[in-house]
Amino acid sequence: MVGDARLAAQPDRKPMRPPSVSIDRLPPPTAEAAAHSARLVECIRAEIAAAGGAIPFERYMALALYAPGLGYYSAGAQKFGAAGDFVTAPELSPLFSRCLARQCRELLDALGGGDILEVGAGSGVMAADILAELDAAGCLPGRYRVLEASAELRARQHATLAARVPHLLARVDWLERLPDGGFEGVVLGNEVLDAMPVRRFRVSAAGLHEVGVAVGEGGDLELVELPADATLAAAVAAIETALGRPLPPGYDSELNPYLDGWFRGLAAAVARGAVILLDYGYPRREYYHPERTRGTLICHYRHRAHEEVLLWPGLQDLTANVDFTAVADAGVGAGFALAGYTTQAYFLFGCGLEALVAETDPADTVRYLALAQQVKRLTLPGEMGERFKAIGFLRGLALRPCGFALFDQGRRL
């Protein structure tokens, strides 16, 4: 995006008011971590200068998360679990992955065998627990493939699998890109879509603007308004048409420009099988609700959520909720059939969560109470149960996956 003509018109650049969120309660980074972030900020400043004074927020987010050796997901800091910045469902409880394994088993049985491909495997805990569950059931996939761009995370995943399921490690492959074609099996992605860089926009009384990042007078990064190009204008107009109403002045939000291409890549790779994705987000009408005027961008740092998206690049996760209507449109547009859409709670119960819990004797009070607490975290509306959703796609298969059989909410998309 360096040299993009739409960023060259600096007189149209207008500073935006930063979110009024206090950071006083955030633990400060160590000197080493602060130096790491400062190096990334210098890289961002250099790209801003090369681009003529500003870059789109989408590019800033890509650098903050994925700049080689410096971005949040490219560097070596602990991200997952109690020692990191956030806890994912697989880290919270093995019940999550065991339910996913049951879904995989149903789909692999329908295919007559096949592989599993996990996109972005995090710490490797989900892969280990799925493999252990399928091994116990006597229905292992041919291969368990992990698509992971980060060398640091690949090393962590390998260590996790070697520690938890060493006898199955030889069955695991790591990929840096999707297979060229002919894949048959199940593609899994947990909290993958929310980590894709987004285009951020603002509707003002003067019209539509793209949100960008520039260097302020004091040298700090700042959010600015940039002219909206034709692509962004068309995308926002399509959202407003689907909503049946315009977005009001003062409305900030975002959209994911990568979904169509991502699903086209999946379609080129998958000859027959299923795609199961779990993430947090909303259908379009809820995503662009009139009262959601600040969008959905959020930062995670040491188990604290805040909105200071320009704070400590490289040290905190930066994420946007998922527009599941856009996900469904992209998947179907790429040639998949929508298999279902539901909340995480209904998905897990459909995959047999209750049966898994019932395997533990209630008389084993300590273990049973621990499982009960895990179930609450995974399924209660005030926890992960409603905020997180599951969406599935099929290719060359005709069945209702068990995860969507209990309560399919696809009509909401």
N, C-alpha and C positions, 0 to 999 in steps of 0.2 A: 504493500500500500504506500510505500515511499514515493513521494512525488505525485500522489493522487490529485488531480486537478480540483476536485471538490473541496480540498483542504487549503487551497492556495489563496482563497479570497479572505484574507485576514480581517478586513474591515467588517465582515459579517460575523466575526467571532464575538460571542458575548459570554462573559463569565456567568456561571450558574451559582446560586446559593448552595453551599454544601449542606448535607443533612444535619439537622440540629440534634445530634446524638453525642452525648458526653463519652469520652474515652477514659475518664479518670479512673474507672474501676478495672481497666485492663492491665494485667501484669506487664511491666515493661520487658522488652526483649533483652537478652544478654548482650554484652558488648560484641561478641562474635556474631550473633544473629543480626544485630543492628548494622554491623559492617557488611554482612552479606546482603541485606536489603539495600544498603547504600550503593553497592556495586550494581544491583539491578536497576535502581533509580537512574544511575548514570547512563546505563544502556538505553533506558526509556527516554531520557532527555536527548540523547544523541539521535534516536530515531525521530523524535519530535522535531528536532532541528533540521534533519534531512528531509522531513516531509513538509517543511515550510512553516512550522510553528504549531502544528496540532496533528494528532492522530485520532482516528475513531476510537471510541471506547472499546469496541470489539477487539481492536489490535492491542490496546493496553491490557485487556483481560487475558489475551493470548500470551503476552509477554509475562504478565504477573504469575500465570499458572505454569507456562510451558517453556519459557526461555531456557535454552540448553545450559544446564549446570547451575542455574540461578532461580528459575521459576519454582513455584510452590511444589508442583508435582515432579519436577526434574531434579531437585536438590535432595539432600540426605536427611532432612529433619523428620522426626517421628510425626506422623499425621493421624494415624488411626488409634483408637482405644483410649484408655485412661491417661496415658502419657502423651497423647497427641492433642489434636484440636477438636475432634468430634468422634462420636461412636456410631458406626453403621449397624444395621440389623444383624449381619453375620457375626460381628464382634460382640453384640449384646447377648445373643443366644444361639446355640447350635440348632435349636428348633427351626429357625428360619431356613437354614440351608438344608436341613433334613426334609422340610416341606418342599423346597425346590427340587430336591433329589427325587421325591415321589412324582412330581410333575414331569421331570425328565424321564423317569422310568416309563410312565404312561406313553409319552411321545415316542421314545425309542422303541418301545414294544410295537407301536403302530407303524413305525418305519421299518420294522424288522431288523433293527440295529442301527448303529451310526455313532457319531462323535458328539462331544459337547465342546462348544467354543465360548469361553467367557471373555467378555470385553471389559478390560480394566479391572483386574482382579484384586486391587487393593493390597491388603496384607497377605493374601493367600488363604485366609481362614475359610472363606466360603468354598473354595475349590477343595480344600482338605476335607471339610465336613461332607460335602456332596459325594466325593469319592468314597469316603468311609461308609456312608449310608448305602450307596449303590453296591459297594463291595459286600456288605453284610447281607444285602438282598440277592446277591448272586447275579447282578445285571450291570456290570461295568460297561461304560462306553468303550468303543474301539480305541479312541484317543481322547484325552482331555487337553484341549488347546487353550492357551491363554494369549490373547492379543494385548500386549503391553508395550507402550512406547518408552517408558522410563526404565533405564538400566538399573537404577537404584531400587525401584519397586520389583523388578524381575528378580533381583538378588534376594529381596525380603521374601517374596513368594516362594522361591526355591527353598529357602531356609525353613519356612513354615511347613511346607509339604514334606521336606526331609525329616523334620522333627515329628510330625503328626502321622503321616502315612508313608513311611520310608519304603515299604514294599510296593507302593503304587507310583513312586516317583518316575520310574522309567516309562510310565504310560502318559506322562505330561510333556507337551511341547510348548515352547514359547514362540510367538510370532510377532513380527514388527508391522505387518500389514495383513489385511484379510486374504484368505486363500484366493487363488486366481479363478476358481470355479469348481463345480462338482461337489461342494460340501453337502453332506447329508447328515442331519442331526439337529441338535438344539443349540441356539445361540442365546446366551444369558447376559444380561447387563443390569447390575444393581448400582444405582446412583452414578450412572454414566452420562445421561443426557444433561443433567444439571450442571455438569462441569464443562460443557461446550461454551466457548465465547459467544456472547450475544451482542446484537446491535441495540444500542440504547437510544431512545428518542424522547423528545419533549414536544408537546402541543402547547403553543402559546397563542396569545391574541394575534400575533403577527404571522402565525402559521406553524408548519411542522419544521422541526430542527433535529438534526442528529446530535447526540451528545458525544463530545470528544474530550481529549485530555491534552492540556498544554502546560507550559511552564509559566508560573506567575511571576510577578515583579520581584518577589523575595526568593525565587529559585525553587519554590515548592511546586509540586504538581497540582493542577486545579482542573475541575470540570468546566467545560465551555460548550456553548451552543455553536454548531456549524450548520452550513446549508445542507438541507436534505437532498440527496440525489434522487434520480427518477426511480431507482430500484426500491429505495426505502419508502418513497412516497406511494408507490404502487402497493407495496406490502401493507402499509398502514391503511390505505384506502380499502384493500381487500378485507382487512380485519373489521373496519367500520361497516362495510357492506354486510359481512356475516353477522355482526352484532345488530344491525338494523338501526344504528344510531352513531353519531359522530363522537369521538373522544373529546372531552371538554378542554378548554384552555387551562393550563396549569397541570396537565396530566403527563406524568413521566412513566415510561414503561420500557419494555424491551421485547425483542423477538429473536428467535434462533435462525440464522441464515444457513445453517449447515445440515438441517434435517433432510432435505430432499437429496442432497449429495450423499449423505451418510447411508440412507436407505437404498439409494441406487447402487452403492458399493456392496451392501449386504445382498441385494438381489442378484448382483453379478456373481457373488460367491456361493450363494445357497441354491442348490439344485432342487432339494426337497427337504422339508423340515419345518421348524418352528423358531420364532423369536419371542423371548419372554423378557420384558423390561420392567423394572420396579424403580420408582423414583417419587419425589414429592412434587406436587403441582396441582393443576386444576384443569377442567374443561375450559374452552375459550371464553364462554360467557362469565365464568367466575374469575378467570385470569385477568380479563380486562373489565372487571366490575367498576362501576362509576366511583365507588369509594376507595378503590385501590389506586390512589393517585400517585404513589411514590414507586410503583413497580414492585418487583419481587426480589431484587438483588439483595444479597445478604453475605456477610463475612463471618467466618468461624475462626476463632483464635482462642486456644486454651479453654475450650468448652464454653466460650462466651460468644453470643451472636450480637452483631452490631452492623451499622450501615456505612461505616467509614471506608469506602471502597478504595481510596487512595492511600490508606494507612499501611505502612510497612510492606510494600510489595515483596512477594516471595516468602513471607513469613506466615501468611494467613490464607485460608481457603476463600475463594470468591466464587459465588454460585448464584444461579437464577433458578426459580421454580420452572417447571415444565408445563408448556401449553400442550395438553394431551390431545386436543383436537388437531393441532398442527402435526403432532406425531402420527395420529391415525391417518390424516390426509397424506402425509409423506409416505407412510408404509403402503397404503393402498395404491397410491400413485406410482410406486416402484414395482407393483405387481404382486404384493402379498395380499392375502385375505385377512381381514380383521377377525381374530379369534375371540376377543373379549376384552373388556375393560372393567375393573372393579377396584375396590379399596384393598389395601394390604390385608386387613383383617379378614375380609371375605375370601380373598385368595388363599390365605394360609389355612383357614378352616376348610375350604374346598379341597385342599391338598392333604387333609387328614391331621391337622394340628391336634385335635382332641384325642385321636387314637394314639399319637405319639406320647402325649402327656399321660394317657391311661396306662402306658407301659411301666410307669413308675408307681410303686406301691405307696399309697397315702400314708401307710404306717411308717415309712421312711420320711419322717417329718421334715428334716432339714432339707433333703433333696427335693421333696415334693413342694415345699414352700418356695424354694428357689425357682423351681420351674413355673410355679404360679405367678411369681413376680415377673419372670421373663415374658410369660404370655400376656400379662397386663401391659407391659411396655410395648410389645409387638402389635397388640390388637385394640387397646382402648382408644376411643375417639380423641381423648385429650393427650394421648401419647403418639405412637406411629400409626395406629390403626386406620384413621381416616385421612390424615394428611398425606400419607404415602399411598400410591396407587400402583396397580399392575396392569399392563397392557400386553396383549399377545397377538402374534401374526402367524399365519400358516402358509406354506407353499407345498402343493402336492399332497396334502393331507386333508381329510374330511372327518373331523371329530370335534367335539366340544371339550377342550382341555379341562381337567378336573378343577383347576384353580379358578375357572370362570363359570363353572356349572352351578354354584350355589346362588350367586346373585350377579348377573352380568348387567353392568350399567352403561353399556355402549350407547344406549339411546341418549345419554347426556352429552355425548361428544358433538 
